Amino acid sequence: AVDAILNLYLNVSDGLVVYENVITAHLMNELPFMMTENIMMDAVKAGGNRQELHEKIRAASQIIKSSGGRNDLLERIAEDPAFGKTLPELQEICRPEKYVGRAPQQTTDFLNEVVAAALAPYESVETAKAEINV
């Protein structure tokens, strides 16, 4: 049974491709929704009314989500003078790399220190190919 599971894993994962542009597109479609609290708090610090700003973001978010179209939340917020932010300023707030902390360096360290050491004994092992018969 374990042999079959491993063969299925090898068959499915062989040739696996990560499409970074697709991942980025999905991230950028959702990230503005996740950053609304930061955007709203910046506007409150500049003198905005938290309840009014929250309602404006909620209403715009609902319209975008229910339409199923492109996420233009940042454009909608930039057009509203109550937020006091330009589109480039909002795009800067929503840069993903600002929110990952040390994750890239920690991942590199983990791969170099832990994973490389764990894989080292198997460097001479040939790559297996799985054949599945249904």
Backbone hydrogen bonds in HBPLUS format (Angstrom, degrees):
<---DONOR---> <-ACCEPTOR-->    atom                        ^
c    i                          cat <-CA-CA->   ^        H-A-AA   ^      H-
h    n   atom  resd res      DA  || num        DHA   H-A  angle D-A-AA Bond
n    s   type  num  typ     dist DA aas  dist angle  dist       angle   num
A0005-ILE N   A0001-ALA O   3.04 MM   4  6.37 156.8  2.10 148.3 154.6     1
A0006-LEU N   A0002-VAL O   2.89 MM   4  6.13 163.4  1.92 154.9 158.9     2
A0007-ASN N   A0003-ASP O   2.87 MM   4  6.09 155.2  1.93 148.0 155.4     3
A0008-LEU N   A0004-ALA O   2.89 MM   4  6.12 156.7  1.95 147.6 153.8     4
A0009-TYR N   A0005-ILE O   2.91 MM   4  6.16 157.8  1.96 147.5 154.0     5
A0010-LEU N   A0006-LEU O   2.88 MM   4  6.14 164.8  1.90 151.9 155.3     6
A0011-ASN N   A0007-ASN O   2.91 MM   4  6.07 160.1  1.95 147.8 153.6     7
A0012-VAL N   A0008-LEU O   2.87 MM   4  6.04 164.0  1.89 155.0 158.9     8
A0013-SER N   A0009-TYR O   2.86 MM   4  5.92 164.6  1.89 154.7 159.4     9
A0014-ASP N   A0010-LEU O   2.98 MM   4  5.78 130.4  2.23 139.6 149.2    10
A0016-LEU N   A0013-SER O   3.08 MM   3  5.17 153.2  2.16 131.3 125.9    11
A0022-VAL N   A0019-TYR O   3.11 MM   3  5.46 124.2  2.44 105.4 118.7    12
A0023-ILE N   A0019-TYR O   3.11 MM   4  6.45 160.1  2.15 153.9 159.9    13
A0024-THR N   A0020-GLU O   2.87 MM   4  6.07 163.0  1.89 151.7 156.4    14
A0025-ALA N   A0021-ASN O   2.95 MM   4  6.11 155.0  2.02 140.5 147.3    15
A0026-HIS N   A0022-VAL O   3.00 MM   4  6.28 160.6  2.04 150.6 155.1    16
A0027-LEU N   A0023-ILE O   2.90 MM   4  6.13 163.3  1.93 153.5 158.6    17
A0028-MET N   A0024-THR O   2.84 MM   4  6.01 168.4  1.85 155.3 158.2    18
A0029-ASN N   A0025-ALA O   3.01 MM   4  6.12 130.6  2.27 137.1 149.7    19
A0029-ASN N   A0026-HIS O   3.20 MM   3  5.10 132.2  2.45  92.2 105.3    20
A0030-GLU N   A0026-HIS O   3.24 MM   4  6.52 138.9  2.42 143.3 152.6    21
A0030-GLU N   A0027-LEU O   3.09 MM   3  5.35 132.7  2.32 102.5 114.6    22
A0031-LEU N   A0027-LEU O   2.77 MM   4  5.78 156.5  1.82 162.1 169.9    23
A0033-PHE N   A0030-GLU O   3.04 MM   3  5.69 130.9  2.29 118.8 130.1    24
A0034-MET N   A0031-LEU O   2.94 MM   3  5.06 117.7  2.34 101.8 117.9    25
A0035-MET N   A0031-LEU O   3.02 MM   4  6.25 137.0  2.21 153.2 166.0    26
A0039-ILE N   A0035-MET O   3.02 MM   4  6.31 163.8  2.04 158.7 163.8    27
A0040-MET N   A0036-THR O   2.80 MM   4  5.91 163.5  1.83 150.6 155.5    28
A0041-MET N   A0037-GLU O   2.88 MM   4  6.05 159.7  1.93 149.1 154.7    29
A0042-ASP N   A0038-ASN O   3.03 MM   4  6.23 153.5  2.10 146.0 152.6    30
A0043-ALA N   A0039-ILE O   3.12 MM   4  6.41 155.5  2.18 146.0 152.5    31
A0044-VAL N   A0040-MET O   2.87 MM   4  6.17 148.3  1.97 148.5 158.2    32
A0045-LYS N   A0041-MET O   2.92 MM   4  6.12 158.5  1.97 146.6 152.0    33
A0046-ALA N   A0042-ASP O   3.15 MM   4  6.41 135.8  2.35 135.7 147.2    34
A0048-GLY N   A0043-ALA O   2.86 MM   5  5.35 155.8  1.92 143.2 140.4    35
A0047-GLY N   A0044-VAL O   2.88 MM   3  5.06 158.8  1.92 110.5 114.5    36
A0053-LEU N   A0049-ASN O   2.93 MM   4  6.10 168.4  1.94 163.7 167.4    37
A0054-HIS N   A0050-ARG O   2.83 MM   4  5.93 161.8  1.87 151.7 157.4    38
A0055-GLU N   A0051-GLN O   3.02 MM   4  6.18 159.3  2.06 145.2 150.4    39
A0056-LYS N   A0052-GLU O   3.00 MM   4  6.26 153.9  2.07 146.8 153.9    40
A0057-ILE N   A0053-LEU O   2.95 MM   4  6.24 161.8  1.99 155.0 159.3    41
A0058-ARG N   A0054-HIS O   2.85 MM   4  6.04 163.1  1.88 151.9 157.3    42
A0059-ALA N   A0055-GLU O   2.91 MM   4  6.01 167.5  1.93 149.8 153.0    43
A0060-ALA N   A0056-LYS O   3.03 MM   4  6.16 165.9  2.05 146.9 151.1    44
A0061-SER N   A0057-ILE O   2.84 MM   4  5.93 161.2  1.87 151.8 157.7    45
A0062-GLN N   A0058-ARG O   2.95 MM   4  6.14 157.7  2.00 150.5 156.1    46
A0063-ILE N   A0059-ALA O   3.10 MM   4  6.35 159.0  2.14 148.9 154.1    47
A0064-ILE N   A0060-ALA O   3.04 MM   4  6.29 164.3  2.07 152.2 156.0    48
A0065-LYS N   A0061-SER O   2.89 MM   4  6.07 171.1  1.90 155.7 158.3    49
A0066-SER N   A0062-GLN O   2.91 MM   4  5.92 162.0  1.94 148.2 153.6    50
A0067-SER N   A0063-ILE O   3.04 MM   4  6.07 140.5  2.20 141.7 151.4    51
A0068-GLY N   A0064-ILE O   3.25 MM   4  6.43 141.4  2.41 145.0 153.8    52
A0076-ARG N   A0072-ASP O   2.99 MM   4  6.32 158.5  2.04 155.2 161.8    53
A0077-ILE N   A0073-LEU O   2.91 MM   4  6.17 160.6  1.95 155.2 160.2    54
A0078-ALA N   A0074-LEU O   2.86 MM   4  6.03 160.3  1.90 148.3 154.2    55
A0079-GLU N   A0075-GLU O   3.02 MM   4  6.21 143.8  2.16 143.9 152.7    56
A0080-ASP N   A0077-ILE O   3.04 MM   3  5.24 148.1  2.14 104.1 114.0    57
A0083-PHE N   A0080-ASP O   3.18 MM   3  6.08 163.8  2.20 126.8 129.6    58
A0084-GLY N   A0081-PRO O   3.22 MM   3  5.17 130.2  2.48  96.4 109.1    59
A0090-LEU N   A0086-THR O   3.00 MM   4  6.32 155.4  2.06 152.5 159.6    60
A0091-GLN N   A0087-LEU O   2.84 MM   4  6.08 157.9  1.89 156.6 163.2    61
A0092-GLU N   A0088-PRO O   2.97 MM   4  6.15 146.6  2.08 140.8 149.3    62
A0093-ILE N   A0089-GLU O   3.09 MM   4  6.41 151.3  2.18 141.8 149.0    63
A0094-CYS N   A0090-LEU O   3.08 MM   4  6.35 142.3  2.22 142.3 152.5    64
A0095-ARG N   A0092-GLU O   3.34 MM   3  5.42 166.3  2.36 110.1 109.8    65
A0098-LYS N   A0095-ARG O   3.07 MM   3  5.80 161.5  2.10 122.3 128.1    66
A0099-TYR N   A0096-PRO O   2.93 MM   3  5.67 169.6  1.94 126.6 130.1    67
A0103-ALA N   A0100-VAL O   3.06 MM   3  5.69 162.2  2.09 142.2 143.5    68
A0106-GLN N   A0102-ARG O   2.85 MM   4  5.99 166.0  1.87 163.9 168.1    69
A0107-THR N   A0103-ALA O   2.86 MM   4  5.92 154.6  1.93 151.1 157.0    70
A0108-THR N   A0104-PRO O   3.04 MM   4  6.28 162.8  2.08 147.4 151.9    71
A0109-ASP N   A0105-GLN O   2.88 MM   4  6.08 164.8  1.90 151.8 156.3    72
A0110-PHE N   A0106-GLN O   2.91 MM   4  6.05 158.9  1.96 144.1 150.0    73
A0111-LEU N   A0107-THR O   2.91 MM   4  6.14 163.7  1.94 153.9 158.0    74
A0112-ASN N   A0108-THR O   2.91 MM   4  6.07 164.9  1.94 153.9 158.3    75
A0113-GLU N   A0109-ASP O   2.80 MM   4  5.80 157.3  1.85 152.2 158.5    76
A0114-VAL N   A0110-PHE O   2.85 MM   4  5.26 145.4  1.97 132.7 143.9    77
A0115-VAL N   A0110-PHE O   3.10 MM   5  6.49 160.5  2.14 150.6 156.6    78
A0116-ALA N   A0111-LEU O   2.94 MM   5  6.01 145.6  2.06 151.3 160.0    79
A0118-ALA N   A0114-VAL O   3.00 MM   4  6.22 152.3  2.07 147.7 155.8    80
A0119-LEU N   A0115-VAL O   2.91 MM   4  6.13 147.7  2.02 153.5 162.1    81
A0120-ALA N   A0116-ALA O   2.97 MM   4  5.94 134.2  2.18 142.8 154.1    82
A0122-TYR N   A0119-LEU O   2.87 MM   3  5.51 154.4  1.94 124.6 133.0    83
A0123-GLU N   A0120-ALA O   3.26 MM   3  5.47 167.6  2.27 120.4 118.6    84
A0125-VAL N   A0122-TYR O   3.12 MM   3  5.32 156.8  2.17 109.0 116.2    85
